[in-house]
């Protein structure tokens, strides 16, 4: 468990958090620019000294009224927005520098293979793409053998192509790392793909925290995700329809969704993200519809949305949550209310793996 309590006052901004975070998996610190994400991360790293703060990692006190471990004594790795590699060193030289920070021998080869950088070892940083530089930065942080990895918007400086290049490596880190990761981001798609736990910040305060799926499914989440509101569901590939390039994924409880076939083998666990804007509700099961996914649901909650014409409906299918964005007029015509049984339609093209 990671216990973090910080209160820090700046002109026009106050960070005031009291958190208990899991010391496993990926915890996303999410919020818009200026919400306090990076300030919180720097406080955890010891780069920002917060008088009266408290930080306990797995029972070890890193900061309290009597203790303050400086950053170099905290067993953590830090990945910044820019990799900041030494320009005069090769990739191998930059990685060797990371290893020198720790007396214990790190597993150089496995880290190189994990991040797919073996063919880059003899290059200088000026011959690397942005995505390649960031992978080197991550490898360098891992080679310090940290017990905690901090990542501050590692994809923010990359264009879309480079972001798509590095995301699979981050997913692999998520699957294979045995240490906790605190991941700062303002991008809902990154959070949906990578995080297990979510902390939403606004104006320096925590407005929601909890397991990712449960927290994203809240219709009342104070930080509105706008067009990106939706849920993340764990699923398993159950069948593939190669003729139509579709795959059927099963959700816990027995419901299933048709998604685009990305070549995943039968039985592979994966995540699907269903956006609220692409879910509709009906009283009866739709007939002769171009939308393949029809799920029997129960409406649980109605909440205000970002525009007065809209609302968010939270529904469940076999215990799995869905969010649907509806007009108030349509909801009134349908006499939509909590407890009502309904059918949800989800477009195949809207299900994001």
Secondary structure as a PSIPRED ss2 file (coil, helix, strand):
# PSIPRED VFORMAT (PSIPRED V4.0)

   1 X C   1.000  0.000  0.000
   2 X E   0.000  0.000  1.000
   3 X E   0.000  0.000  1.000
   4 X E   0.000  0.000  1.000
   5 X E   0.000  0.000  1.000
   6 X E   0.000  0.000  1.000
   7 X E   0.000  0.000  1.000
   8 X E   0.000  0.000  1.000
   9 X E   0.000  0.000  1.000
  10 X E   0.000  0.000  1.000
  11 X C   1.000  0.000  0.000
  12 X C   1.000  0.000  0.000
  13 X E   0.000  0.000  1.000
  14 X E   0.000  0.000  1.000
  15 X E   0.000  0.000  1.000
  16 X E   0.000  0.000  1.000
  17 X E   0.000  0.000  1.000
  18 X E   0.000  0.000  1.000
  19 X E   0.000  0.000  1.000
  20 X E   0.000  0.000  1.000
  21 X E   0.000  0.000  1.000
  22 X C   1.000  0.000  0.000
  23 X C   1.000  0.000  0.000
  24 X C   1.000  0.000  0.000
  25 X C   1.000  0.000  0.000
  26 X E   0.000  0.000  1.000
  27 X E   0.000  0.000  1.000
  28 X E   0.000  0.000  1.000
  29 X E   0.000  0.000  1.000
  30 X E   0.000  0.000  1.000
  31 X C   1.000  0.000  0.000
  32 X C   1.000  0.000  0.000
  33 X C   1.000  0.000  0.000
  34 X C   1.000  0.000  0.000
  35 X C   1.000  0.000  0.000
  36 X C   1.000  0.000  0.000
  37 X H   0.000  1.000  0.000
  38 X H   0.000  1.000  0.000
  39 X H   0.000  1.000  0.000
  40 X H   0.000  1.000  0.000
  41 X H   0.000  1.000  0.000
  42 X H   0.000  1.000  0.000
  43 X H   0.000  1.000  0.000
  44 X H   0.000  1.000  0.000
  45 X H   0.000  1.000  0.000
  46 X C   1.000  0.000  0.000
  47 X C   1.000  0.000  0.000
  48 X C   1.000  0.000  0.000
  49 X C   1.000  0.000  0.000
  50 X C   1.000  0.000  0.000
  51 X C   1.000  0.000  0.000
  52 X C   1.000  0.000  0.000
  53 X C   1.000  0.000  0.000
  54 X E   0.000  0.000  1.000
  55 X E   0.000  0.000  1.000
  56 X E   0.000  0.000  1.000
  57 X E   0.000  0.000  1.000
  58 X C   1.000  0.000  0.000
  59 X C   1.000  0.000  0.000
  60 X E   0.000  0.000  1.000
  61 X E   0.000  0.000  1.000
  62 X E   0.000  0.000  1.000
  63 X E   0.000  0.000  1.000
  64 X C   1.000  0.000  0.000
  65 X C   1.000  0.000  0.000
  66 X C   1.000  0.000  0.000
  67 X C   1.000  0.000  0.000
  68 X E   0.000  0.000  1.000
  69 X C   1.000  0.000  0.000
  70 X C   1.000  0.000  0.000
  71 X H   0.000  1.000  0.000
  72 X H   0.000  1.000  0.000
  73 X H   0.000  1.000  0.000
  74 X C   1.000  0.000  0.000
  75 X C   1.000  0.000  0.000
  76 X E   0.000  0.000  1.000
  77 X E   0.000  0.000  1.000
  78 X E   0.000  0.000  1.000
  79 X E   0.000  0.000  1.000
  80 X C   1.000  0.000  0.000
  81 X C   1.000  0.000  0.000
  82 X C   1.000  0.000  0.000
  83 X C   1.000  0.000  0.000
  84 X C   1.000  0.000  0.000
  85 X C   1.000  0.000  0.000
  86 X C   1.000  0.000  0.000
  87 X C   1.000  0.000  0.000
  88 X C   1.000  0.000  0.000
  89 X C   1.000  0.000  0.000
  90 X E   0.000  0.000  1.000
  91 X H   0.000  1.000  0.000
  92 X H   0.000  1.000  0.000
  93 X H   0.000  1.000  0.000
  94 X H   0.000  1.000  0.000
  95 X H   0.000  1.000  0.000
  96 X H   0.000  1.000  0.000
  97 X H   0.000  1.000  0.000
  98 X H   0.000  1.000  0.000
  99 X H   0.000  1.000  0.000
 100 X H   0.000  1.000  0.000
 101 X C   1.000  0.000  0.000
 102 X C   1.000  0.000  0.000
 103 X C   1.000  0.000  0.000
 104 X C   1.000  0.000  0.000
 105 X C   1.000  0.000  0.000
 106 X C   1.000  0.000  0.000
 107 X C   1.000  0.000  0.000
 108 X H   0.000  1.000  0.000
 109 X H   0.000  1.000  0.000
 110 X H   0.000  1.000  0.000
 111 X H   0.000  1.000  0.000
 112 X H   0.000  1.000  0.000
 113 X H   0.000  1.000  0.000
 114 X H   0.000  1.000  0.000
 115 X C   1.000  0.000  0.000
 116 X C   1.000  0.000  0.000
 117 X C   1.000  0.000  0.000
 118 X H   0.000  1.000  0.000
 119 X H   0.000  1.000  0.000
 120 X H   0.000  1.000  0.000
 121 X C   1.000  0.000  0.000
 122 X C   1.000  0.000  0.000
 123 X C   1.000  0.000  0.000
 124 X E   0.000  0.000  1.000
 125 X H   0.000  1.000  0.000
 126 X H   0.000  1.000  0.000
 127 X H   0.000  1.000  0.000
 128 X C   1.000  0.000  0.000
 129 X C   1.000  0.000  0.000
 130 X H   0.000  1.000  0.000
 131 X H   0.000  1.000  0.000
 132 X H   0.000  1.000  0.000
 133 X H   0.000  1.000  0.000
 134 X H   0.000  1.000  0.000
 135 X H   0.000  1.000  0.000
 136 X H   0.000  1.000  0.000
 137 X H   0.000  1.000  0.000
 138 X H   0.000  1.000  0.000
 139 X H   0.000  1.000  0.000
 140 X H   0.000  1.000  0.000
 141 X H   0.000  1.000  0.000
 142 X H   0.000  1.000  0.000
 143 X C   1.000  0.000  0.000
 144 X C   1.000  0.000  0.000
 145 X C   1.000  0.000  0.000
 146 X C   1.000  0.000  0.000
 147 X C   1.000  0.000  0.000
 148 X E   0.000  0.000  1.000
 149 X E   0.000  0.000  1.000
 150 X E   0.000  0.000  1.000
 151 X E   0.000  0.000  1.000
 152 X E   0.000  0.000  1.000
 153 X C   1.000  0.000  0.000
 154 X C   1.000  0.000  0.000
 155 X C   1.000  0.000  0.000
 156 X C   1.000  0.000  0.000
 157 X C   1.000  0.000  0.000
 158 X C   1.000  0.000  0.000
 159 X C   1.000  0.000  0.000
 160 X H   0.000  1.000  0.000
 161 X H   0.000  1.000  0.000
 162 X H   0.000  1.000  0.000
 163 X H   0.000  1.000  0.000
 164 X H   0.000  1.000  0.000
 165 X H   0.000  1.000  0.000
 166 X H   0.000  1.000  0.000
 167 X H   0.000  1.000  0.000
 168 X H   0.000  1.000  0.000
 169 X H   0.000  1.000  0.000
 170 X H   0.000  1.000  0.000
 171 X H   0.000  1.000  0.000
 172 X H   0.000  1.000  0.000
 173 X H   0.000  1.000  0.000
 174 X H   0.000  1.000  0.000
 175 X H   0.000  1.000  0.000
 176 X H   0.000  1.000  0.000
 177 X C   1.000  0.000  0.000
 178 X C   1.000  0.000  0.000
 179 X C   1.000  0.000  0.000
 180 X E   0.000  0.000  1.000
 181 X E   0.000  0.000  1.000
 182 X E   0.000  0.000  1.000
 183 X E   0.000  0.000  1.000
 184 X E   0.000  0.000  1.000
 185 X E   0.000  0.000  1.000
 186 X C   1.000  0.000  0.000
 187 X C   1.000  0.000  0.000
 188 X H   0.000  1.000  0.000
 189 X H   0.000  1.000  0.000
 190 X H   0.000  1.000  0.000
 191 X H   0.000  1.000  0.000
 192 X H   0.000  1.000  0.000
 193 X H   0.000  1.000  0.000
 194 X H   0.000  1.000  0.000
 195 X C   1.000  0.000  0.000
 196 X C   1.000  0.000  0.000
 197 X E   0.000  0.000  1.000
 198 X E   0.000  0.000  1.000
 199 X E   0.000  0.000  1.000
 200 X E   0.000  0.000  1.000
 201 X E   0.000  0.000  1.000
 202 X E   0.000  0.000  1.000
 203 X C   1.000  0.000  0.000
 204 X C   1.000  0.000  0.000
 205 X E   0.000  0.000  1.000
 206 X E   0.000  0.000  1.000
 207 X E   0.000  0.000  1.000
 208 X E   0.000  0.000  1.000
 209 X E   0.000  0.000  1.000
 210 X E   0.000  0.000  1.000
 211 X E   0.000  0.000  1.000
 212 X H   0.000  1.000  0.000
 213 X H   0.000  1.000  0.000
 214 X H   0.000  1.000  0.000
 215 X H   0.000  1.000  0.000
 216 X H   0.000  1.000  0.000
 217 X C   1.000  0.000  0.000
 218 X C   1.000  0.000  0.000
 219 X C   1.000  0.000  0.000
 220 X C   1.000  0.000  0.000
 221 X C   1.000  0.000  0.000
 222 X C   1.000  0.000  0.000
 223 X C   1.000  0.000  0.000
 224 X C   1.000  0.000  0.000
 225 X C   1.000  0.000  0.000
 226 X H   0.000  1.000  0.000
 227 X H   0.000  1.000  0.000
 228 X H   0.000  1.000  0.000
 229 X C   1.000  0.000  0.000
 230 X E   0.000  0.000  1.000
 231 X E   0.000  0.000  1.000
 232 X E   0.000  0.000  1.000
 233 X E   0.000  0.000  1.000
 234 X E   0.000  0.000  1.000
 235 X E   0.000  0.000  1.000
 236 X E   0.000  0.000  1.000
 237 X E   0.000  0.000  1.000
 238 X E   0.000  0.000  1.000
 239 X E   0.000  0.000  1.000
 240 X E   0.000  0.000  1.000
 241 X E   0.000  0.000  1.000
 242 X C   1.000  0.000  0.000
 243 X C   1.000  0.000  0.000
 244 X C   1.000  0.000  0.000
 245 X C   1.000  0.000  0.000
 246 X E   0.000  0.000  1.000
 247 X E   0.000  0.000  1.000
 248 X E   0.000  0.000  1.000
 249 X E   0.000  0.000  1.000
 250 X E   0.000  0.000  1.000
 251 X E   0.000  0.000  1.000
 252 X C   1.000  0.000  0.000
 253 X C   1.000  0.000  0.000
 254 X C   1.000  0.000  0.000
 255 X C   1.000  0.000  0.000
 256 X E   0.000  0.000  1.000
 257 X E   0.000  0.000  1.000
 258 X E   0.000  0.000  1.000
 259 X E   0.000  0.000  1.000
 260 X E   0.000  0.000  1.000
 261 X C   1.000  0.000  0.000
 262 X C   1.000  0.000  0.000
 263 X C   1.000  0.000  0.000
 264 X C   1.000  0.000  0.000
 265 X C   1.000  0.000  0.000
 266 X C   1.000  0.000  0.000
 267 X C   1.000  0.000  0.000
 268 X C   1.000  0.000  0.000
 269 X E   0.000  0.000  1.000
 270 X E   0.000  0.000  1.000
 271 X E   0.000  0.000  1.000
 272 X E   0.000  0.000  1.000
 273 X E   0.000  0.000  1.000
 274 X E   0.000  0.000  1.000
 275 X E   0.000  0.000  1.000
 276 X H   0.000  1.000  0.000
 277 X H   0.000  1.000  0.000
 278 X H   0.000  1.000  0.000
 279 X E   0.000  0.000  1.000
 280 X E   0.000  0.000  1.000
 281 X E   0.000  0.000  1.000
 282 X E   0.000  0.000  1.000
 283 X C   1.000  0.000  0.000
 284 X C   1.000  0.000  0.000
 285 X C   1.000  0.000  0.000
 286 X C   1.000  0.000  0.000
 287 X C   1.000  0.000  0.000
 288 X C   1.000  0.000  0.000
 289 X C   1.000  0.000  0.000
 290 X C   1.000  0.000  0.000
 291 X C   1.000  0.000  0.000
 292 X C   1.000  0.000  0.000
 293 X E   0.000  0.000  1.000
 294 X E   0.000  0.000  1.000
 295 X E   0.000  0.000  1.000
 296 X E   0.000  0.000  1.000
 297 X E   0.000  0.000  1.000
 298 X E   0.000  0.000  1.000
 299 X E   0.000  0.000  1.000
 300 X E   0.000  0.000  1.000
 301 X E   0.000  0.000  1.000
 302 X E   0.000  0.000  1.000
 303 X E   0.000  0.000  1.000
 304 X E   0.000  0.000  1.000
 305 X C   1.000  0.000  0.000
 306 X C   1.000  0.000  0.000
 307 X C   1.000  0.000  0.000
 308 X C   1.000  0.000  0.000
 309 X C   1.000  0.000  0.000
 310 X E   0.000  0.000  1.000
 311 X E   0.000  0.000  1.000
 312 X E   0.000  0.000  1.000
 313 X E   0.000  0.000  1.000
 314 X E   0.000  0.000  1.000
 315 X E   0.000  0.000  1.000
 316 X E   0.000  0.000  1.000
 317 X E   0.000  0.000  1.000
 318 X C   1.000  0.000  0.000
 319 X C   1.000  0.000  0.000
 320 X E   0.000  0.000  1.000
 321 X E   0.000  0.000  1.000
 322 X E   0.000  0.000  1.000
 323 X E   0.000  0.000  1.000
 324 X E   0.000  0.000  1.000
 325 X E   0.000  0.000  1.000
 326 X E   0.000  0.000  1.000
 327 X E   0.000  0.000  1.000
 328 X H   0.000  1.000  0.000
 329 X H   0.000  1.000  0.000
 330 X H   0.000  1.000  0.000
 331 X H   0.000  1.000  0.000
 332 X H   0.000  1.000  0.000
 333 X H   0.000  1.000  0.000
 334 X H   0.000  1.000  0.000
 335 X C   1.000  0.000  0.000
 336 X C   1.000  0.000  0.000
 337 X C   1.000  0.000  0.000
 338 X C   1.000  0.000  0.000
 339 X C   1.000  0.000  0.000
 340 X C   1.000  0.000  0.000
 341 X E   0.000  0.000  1.000
 342 X E   0.000  0.000  1.000
 343 X E   0.000  0.000  1.000
 344 X E   0.000  0.000  1.000
 345 X E   0.000  0.000  1.000
 346 X E   0.000  0.000  1.000
 347 X C   1.000  0.000  0.000
 348 X H   0.000  1.000  0.000
 349 X H   0.000  1.000  0.000
 350 X H   0.000  1.000  0.000
 351 X E   0.000  0.000  1.000
 352 X E   0.000  0.000  1.000
 353 X C   1.000  0.000  0.000
